Amino acid sequence: MTKYVAAIDQGTTSTRFILFDHGGNVVSVDQREHQQIYPKPGWVEHDALEVWENTEQVMRGALKKAKCSAADIAAIGVTNQRETTLVWDKQTGMPIYNAIVWQDTRTDGICNQLANNGGQDRLRSKTGLPLATYFSGPKIKWILDHVEGARSKAEKGELLFGNMDTWIIWNLTGRHVTDVTNASRTLLMDLNTLNWDDELLNLLDVPRAILPEIRSSSEEYGRAKSILEGVPVAGDLGDQQAALFGQTCYSAGEAKNTYGTGCFMLMNMGEIPVPSKSGLLTTLGYKIGSQKAVYALEGSIAIAGALIQWLRDNLGIIEKSADIEPLARTVEDNGGIYFVPAFSGLYAPYWKSDARGVIAGMTRYVNKGHIARAALEATAYQTCEVLDAMEQDSGVKLKTLKVDGGMVFNELLMQFQADILDVPVVRPRVAETTALGAAYAAGLAVGFWKDYDELRANWGRDKEWTPKMESKRREGLYSGWKKAVKRTFDWVE
């Protein structure tokens, strides 16, 4: 009798394998970090072979901790860092180049060239996305153009493309598939047909032969080999859509925000894709089996937790990430400074790839505590800008924000977030909502869970932060942030 559903959570900095019971509780987890490769300024890569090796290691580790085997697992769901792009040889399984990570800005020239004819939003009506370095399509083009012999091999069908979900599922099962949520992040899929689009493929010069089959987010794609022999791989969602699903945001107007390497707010918009006029993305939320697809509006922030890592690794202001809150608490406010972490340009709602990070308002008074506090506040301000845009586009006034991700255990940040948004912020009982969403999708596909009501019953409130800041102070701080953001514009010629 199967007792658990498993999730592979292949993230930007690490890979995890988590076992969940029927109540959506974490039974066992194992995690391994992988190397971040920075060949040039603005370039970010991962070694896909290292990622797959880590995936095998964490599967073994979590099974060992739970003292269980493949026979105890009903299904496996996969969730992944979206847009991170890999091309590999169909026969050997060897990548022809490192995975190009979603934050990477090397495709700026490609995007600018495409935007010369029709502007940055020329593909929005079909894809829901602006032309930006963020997405997979331009990255595929870059690899095929820069790796010797790659284009001719691709056109002969000898190479395969995938985001990291496709790479993991291919290694698990031998099947070359993706789901609608990941496909919607490539600039190559039509939001309405949910198929690869010939016009887009021609525009970005991507051969159809290398693309995976687009499937729903919840169905059996194949059976796992080796470590989890015979277990159905039955769920696949990009990480932010997985968090939306794990937070049980199944009704239009419900929203969540995930605080990880970047920061991502998604609002369920129902079965019709809502176009954004405020710099947000129109994306797939999820598609469960043969049911109609559900769409979402998304605000993407490139740098959130990554800023704390940068303070730790590059500046040595803190020894470990958890030190940021005690350091920030040594001061009463930000000392008049704002930290805008536009390291990879600005994402929503600006979409300015030529922006670069600034610390504005510096005086001799400022110390390490102020910098730590300003770094935390940056995530809250960026979230506020995204929520403003979301309310404009959707016409829905958010009553509560559900939050998840590693930074939601930072009390100072969560209280400031509630203050600057002026809405309550709620953390769920199970904070691993990204992995949980992938597990839910897989479990639904094999009947481990029956329906949405059963999943909603698992959701429980752990903590809520309510706004405490006076409106005058809130407005003053937010106005200062807006001024600082403008200082980041047009930095790269």
C-alpha positions, 0 to 999 in steps of 0.5 A, a space after each residue: 500500500 503506497 503511503 506517500 507522494 514524492 516531489 523533486 524540487 529542482 531550484 536555482 541554488 539546490 535540488 530537493 527530494 521531499 516525501 509528503 503524506 496524505 495530509 500534505 505533511 513533510 515526512 522526509 527531505 534531502 537537499 543538495 546545493 549545486 555550483 553557480 557558474 558566472 563566466 562573464 558579468 551578467 552570465 549565469 550557468 549551471 552544470 546539468 550533469 551535476 544537477 542530475 547527479 544531485 537529484 539521484 543523491 537526494 532521492 536516495 537520501 530522503 528514502 533512507 531518512 524515511 526508511 522507505 522504498 519505491 513501493 511506498 510511493 504512489 507518484 512523483 511530481 517535478 517542479 523546477 526553476 523555470 526558463 533555465 535552458 538546456 540543450 543535450 544530445 539525444 543519443 548520448 544524453 550529454 549537454 552540449 553547453 551548460 544550462 543557461 539560468 533564467 537570470 542570465 542576460 547574455 541574450 540582450 542583443 537578440 531581444 533588442 534586435 527582435 524588439 526593433 520590429 514591433 517593440 518589446 511587447 510584439 509577442 504579448 498577444 500570443 505569449 503573454 510575455 514581453 521580449 526579455 532575456 528572462 525567457 527560454 526561446 532567446 537562450 535556445 537561439 543563443 546556444 544553437 548559434 554559438 555551439 559549433 555544429 549545434 544548429 545543423 544537429 538540431 535541424 536533423 533532430 539529433 538534439 533535445 531542448 528542455 527547461 530543467 523539468 524536461 531534463 529531470 523527467 527525461 533522465 527519470 523516464 526517457 520521455 521528452 515532455 514538458 507541461 503547459 506552465 513551463 512551455 508558457 515561459 519559452 516565448 514559443 507557445 501560443 497561450 490559447 492553443 497550448 501548442 508550439 507556434 510556427 510563427 514564433 519558432 520561425 521568429 526565434 529560429 528554433 527547430 520544432 524537432 528539438 522541442 518536448 511534447 507539451 502535456 498537462 500538469 497532472 497526468 502520467 508521463 512515464 514510469 521512473 527507472 533505477 532508484 524509484 523503479 516503476 513509480 509513475 512520474 505524474 506531475 510537472 509544474 514550474 516552481 511558481 505555478 507549483 507554489 500557487 497550486 500548493 497554496 490551494 489558490 484554486 479560485 480566481 482572485 486568490 494570490 500567493 507570493 514566493 520569496 526565494 532566489 527571486 520573488 514571484 507573485 501569482 494571481 489565479 485569473 480563471 480560464 481566460 488569459 487576462 492581458 496585462 497593461 501594467 508590465 505583468 506576465 500572463 501565464 499558465 497557472 496549471 492544467 489538471 488532466 483533461 480539465 480546462 487550463 487555468 491562467 494567472 497574472 504574474 509579477 516576477 522580481 529577479 533578486 530577493 533572497 539572492 541579495 542576501 546571498 550576495 551580502 554574505 558571499 561577495 561582501 562578507 557583511 554576514 556569515 550565514 543568511 540567517 544573520 541578516 535579521 539580527 543585523 537589521 534589527 540593530 537599527 530602527 530604520 533604513 537610515 534613509 537608504 534604499 537598495 535596488 538590486 537590479 543586478 540582472 536588470 529590472 523585471 516586473 513591472 518595468 522590464 528594463 534589462 539595462 538597469 543595474 543595482 544601486 544603493 541610494 541615499 548614502 551618508 556617513 551615518 549609514 552602517 552595516 545594519 542599515 544596509 541589511 535592513 534596506 536589503 530586506 526592505 527591497 523585497 517588500 517594496 518590489 512586491 508592493 509594486 507588483 501588487 499595485 500592477 496586479 490590482 490595476 490589471 485584474 480589478 481585484 483588491 487583494 484582501 490577504 497575501 499567502 506567502 511561502 519560500 525561504 524568506 517567510 521565516 524572517 519576522 522583520 521582513 514579513 511585518 514590513 511586507 504587511 506594513 508596506 502592502 497594508 494587507 495581512 500576510 499569511 504563512 501556511 502551516 506547511 511552508 514547502 508549498 512549491 514541492 507540495 504543489 508538484 506532489 498534489 498534481 502527481 497525487 491527483 493524477 493517480 488518485 492519491 488525492 480525490 479533488 481540490 476540496 481534499 487539498 484545501 482541507 490540508 491547508 492550515 494557517 501558521 502565522 499572520 502579520 497585520 499592518 501596523 504602519 501609519 499611512 503617512 509613513 508608508 507613503 513616504 517610504 514608498 515614494 523614496 523607493 520609487 525615486 531610488 528605482 529611477 536611479 537604476 534606469 539606462 545604466 548599460 549603453 
